[in-house]
Amino acid sequence: MKINMPRWFYQLASPKWSYDFMGILLPWFATAALLLLGVGFVWGLVFAPPDYQQGNSYRIIFIHVPSAILAQSCFMLMAVASGIGLVWKMKVAHIVAKSAAPIGASMTIIALATGAIWGKPTWGAWWVWDARLTSMLILLFLYVGIIALYSAFSNKSSGEQAAAILTLVGLVNIPIIKYSVEWWNTLHQPATFTLTKKPAMPPEMWLPLLVMVLGYYCFFAFLLMARTRLELLERENKSSWVIALINEKI
């Protein structure tokens, strides 16, 4: 059965169209990220009140939680892009997935590092083999494996397909991360806030956290588009539109 997709979906398959479109969006996401991260950082670290139990040590939440959320969201986006690349043979989708992988790995490292720093005063240890921490560590290994696969094959297409398959298989780890605190008896606290439940924290704490999360997403979008555009130029360096672009710059 043939699936009729909207026109913009097929436009995304064009490297030139994608390059130009992302070029239009880049400054908007850069500005939004700068404003949101600046406001959220100052609001959370300076003006938000200390926690009644953890004092000021809880403020690392404004870095830890957005990093952990983005690490998982990035992997899900990679899975969607990988699926599109495999089914519709869309080269740009594979490039998006490849460009997102290092960003997701970096966010996972930040989440693990800040979690360890937060865990020391809270649990009395830098690391425990908690279900949430262990599944996040597995996520990092998946990112590293995917990045390695992209460069493990002399044929780029083979590397992209292998990385896409590992991404789709690794997607099973995302619900494990999310529900690990509910499925097992863990030290890690439940989700700080969700879209379906009232936040456990007062507004003066979760509002700056929400601003930071939005800022992280905008920053991620900026980095992803910037990396994707560079990858497109490298892949299409012999195409007429890239040569014309270079001549314009000269």
C-alpha positions in Angstrom: 0.0 0.0 0.0 1.4 3.4 -1.0 1.5 6.0 1.7 0.9 9.6 0.6 3.2 11.9 2.5 2.9 15.7 2.6 5.0 17.7 0.1 7.4 19.1 2.8 8.3 15.6 3.7 9.7 15.0 0.2 11.3 18.4 0.1 13.4 17.4 3.2 14.9 14.7 1.0 16.6 17.5 -1.1 20.0 18.4 0.4 19.8 21.9 -1.0 16.3 22.6 0.2 17.1 21.2 3.7 20.3 23.3 3.8 18.5 26.5 2.9 15.6 25.8 5.2 17.8 25.1 8.2 19.8 28.3 7.4 16.6 30.3 7.9 15.8 28.7 11.2 19.4 28.8 12.7 19.4 32.4 13.9 16.0 32.1 15.5 16.9 29.0 17.5 20.3 30.6 18.5 18.5 33.7 19.8 15.9 31.7 21.6 18.5 29.4 23.2 20.6 32.3 24.4 17.7 34.1 26.0 16.1 31.0 27.6 19.3 29.6 28.9 20.4 33.0 30.2 17.1 33.6 32.0 16.8 30.1 33.3 20.4 29.9 34.5 20.2 33.1 36.5 16.7 32.4 37.7 17.5 28.9 38.9 20.9 29.5 40.4 20.4 33.0 41.9 16.7 33.7 42.6 15.1 30.3 43.1 14.8 29.5 46.9 17.0 26.7 48.5 15.4 23.3 49.0 14.2 22.6 52.6 16.0 19.3 52.7 19.0 19.6 50.2 19.7 23.3 50.6 21.5 24.8 47.6 22.9 21.5 46.4 19.7 20.8 44.6 20.4 23.6 42.1 22.4 21.2 40.0 18.9 20.0 38.9 18.8 23.0 36.5 21.6 21.3 34.5 21.1 17.7 35.3 17.4 17.3 34.4 17.5 19.2 31.1 20.5 17.2 30.0 18.9 13.9 30.9 15.7 14.8 29.1 17.5 15.9 26.0 19.7 12.8 26.0 16.6 10.7 25.7 14.8 13.0 23.3 17.8 13.1 21.0 17.9 9.3 20.8 14.2 9.2 19.9 14.7 11.7 17.2 17.6 9.6 15.9 15.4 6.6 15.8 12.7 8.4 13.8 15.3 9.8 11.4 16.9 6.3 11.1 13.5 4.7 10.4 12.8 7.3 7.7 16.2 6.7 6.2 15.8 3.0 6.1 12.2 3.0 4.7 12.3 5.9 2.3 16.1 5.7 1.5 16.3 9.4 2.5 20.0 10.4 2.7 19.2 13.6 4.6 17.5 11.6 7.4 20.6 9.5 7.9 22.7 12.7 8.0 20.4 14.2 10.7 20.8 11.0 12.8 24.5 11.0 12.4 24.7 14.7 13.3 22.6 14.2 16.4 24.6 11.3 17.9 27.5 13.3 19.3 25.2 15.9 20.8 23.1 13.1 22.5 26.3 11.5 23.8 27.5 14.8 25.2 24.2 15.4 27.0 24.3 11.8 28.4 27.8 12.5 29.8 26.6 15.7 31.3 23.6 14.0 32.9 25.7 11.2 34.3 28.4 13.6 35.6 26.0 16.0 37.2 24.0 13.1 38.6 27.2 11.8 40.3 27.9 15.2 41.7 24.4 15.5 43.0 24.4 11.9 44.3 27.4 12.4 46.5 25.8 14.7 49.1 22.4 13.0 48.6 23.3 9.3 48.7 26.8 9.5 50.1 28.3 8.0 47.0 29.3 9.1 43.5 27.8 6.1 41.8 25.4 3.3 42.7 24.2 0.6 40.3 20.7 2.0 40.4 18.3 1.1 37.6 18.0 4.7 36.3 21.8 5.3 36.4 22.6 1.9 34.8 20.1 2.4 32.0 21.5 5.9 31.3 25.0 4.4 31.2 23.7 1.9 28.6 22.4 4.8 26.7 25.9 6.3 26.6 27.3 3.0 25.3 24.6 3.0 22.6 25.6 6.4 21.5 29.3 5.5 21.4 28.5 2.3 19.4 26.3 4.2 16.9 29.0 6.9 16.4 31.6 4.1 15.9 29.5 2.4 13.3 29.2 5.5 11.2 33.0 5.4 10.6 33.5 1.6 10.8 32.6 1.0 7.1 34.4 2.3 4.1 31.0 2.5 2.4 29.1 5.3 4.1 25.7 3.8 3.1 26.5 0.5 4.9 27.6 2.4 8.0 24.4 4.5 8.0 22.3 1.4 7.7 24.1 -0.5 10.5 23.9 2.6 12.8 20.2 3.0 12.0 19.5 -0.6 12.9 21.4 -0.3 16.2 19.5 2.9 16.9 16.1 1.3 16.4 17.1 -1.7 18.5 18.5 0.6 21.3 15.2 2.5 21.4 13.9 -0.2 23.8 16.2 1.3 26.4 14.3 4.7 26.5 11.1 3.4 28.2 13.4 1.5 30.6 15.1 4.7 31.6 11.7 6.5 31.9 9.9 3.9 34.0 12.9 2.4 35.9 12.0 4.3 39.1 8.5 2.8 38.9 9.4 -0.7 37.9 12.1 -1.3 40.4 13.0 -0.1 43.9 15.6 2.6 43.1 17.4 5.3 44.9 16.7 7.8 42.1 13.8 10.1 42.7 10.7 10.0 40.3 10.3 12.5 37.5 10.7 16.1 38.6 7.7 17.1 36.6 5.5 15.7 33.9 2.9 17.0 31.5 0.1 15.0 33.1 0.8 15.6 36.8 1.1 18.6 39.0 4.8 19.3 39.8 6.0 18.3 43.3 8.1 21.5 43.5 6.7 25.0 44.1 6.4 27.2 41.0 9.5 29.3 41.9 11.5 26.1 41.5 9.9 24.3 38.5 9.3 27.4 36.4 13.0 28.2 35.9 13.6 24.5 35.3 11.0 24.5 32.6 12.7 27.5 31.0 16.1 25.7 31.1 14.5 22.6 29.4 13.1 24.8 26.6 16.5 26.5 26.3 18.2 23.1 26.0 15.9 22.1 23.3 16.5 25.3 21.3 20.2 24.9 21.8 20.0 21.3 20.6 18.1 22.4 17.5 20.7 25.0 16.8 23.6 22.5 17.2 21.8 19.8 15.2 21.0 22.1 12.2 24.5 23.6 12.2 26.1 20.1 12.2 23.7 18.8 9.6 24.5 21.8 7.3 28.2 21.1 7.6 27.7 17.4 6.9 25.5 18.3 3.9 28.2 20.5 2.5 30.8 17.8 2.9 28.7 15.1 1.3 27.5 17.3 -1.6 30.9 19.1 -2.2 30.8 18.1 -5.9 27.1 19.1 -6.4 26.4 22.2 -8.5 24.5 24.0 -5.7 27.5 23.6 -3.3 29.9 24.8 -6.0 27.6 27.8 -6.7 27.4 28.5 -2.9 31.2 28.5 -2.6 31.5 30.8 -5.6 29.1 33.2 -4.0 31.2 33.4 -0.9 34.3 34.0 -2.9 
